[in-house]
Amino acid sequence: MDITPMELLILALAAFRLTRLIVFDKITEFLRKPFLEEVGEKDENGEIEVYWVVKEGRVRSFFGELLSCYWCTGVWSAVFLYASYYLYASFAAPVLVILAVAGLAAIIETLVQKLID
């Protein structure tokens, strides 16, 4: 299936946003919790840095590694989104556009914050 440059851009932005949603966002913490343990440590400034540690076990560690790796989750997100679009375009297209708009908004917000700081 040939895709246009616009479709590629939408898929890329949607994969970016879905990946961030799964790996970092608070709303999907319930997906990570069975496989990752949240640990907090104080840094030299006395502020607590929170990070995730992969839990023990064959299945838990496999999914924990996947969920803690932005690049790994990104590949699987892209596969899922492309397959959805290829197989169910009428259902997937609105979801892709929403994720793409949210992804672009996140990028713009990050740039604006960097300009302000």
TABELJO-V499400 format. One record per residue. N is the residue number from 0. NEAR is the number of other C-alpha atoms within 12 Angstrom. Layout:
N/NEAR  N/NEAR
This chain:
0/10  1/9  2/13  3/10  4/10  5/14  6/24  7/21  8/22  9/32  10/40  11/29  12/31  13/37  14/42  15/35  16/34  17/37  18/35  19/31  20/27  21/30  22/36  23/25  24/16  25/13  26/13  27/17  28/21  29/18  30/22  31/32  32/26  33/23  34/27  35/29  36/24  37/21  38/15  39/14  40/14  41/12  42/10  43/8  44/8  45/9  46/10  47/13  48/14  49/14  50/16  51/24  52/24  53/26  54/24  55/16  56/14  57/12  58/15  59/22  60/22  61/20  62/25  63/30  64/26  65/28  66/38  67/32  68/25  69/24  70/19  71/23  72/29  73/28  74/21  75/22  76/31  77/29  78/21  79/22  80/37  81/29  82/20  83/21  84/27  85/21  86/15  87/16  88/17  89/13  90/15  91/24  92/23  93/19  94/25  95/37  96/29  97/20  98/29  99/31  100/24  101/25  102/27  103/24  104/18  105/21  106/18  107/14  108/14  109/14  110/13  111/12  112/11  113/10  114/9  115/8  116/7
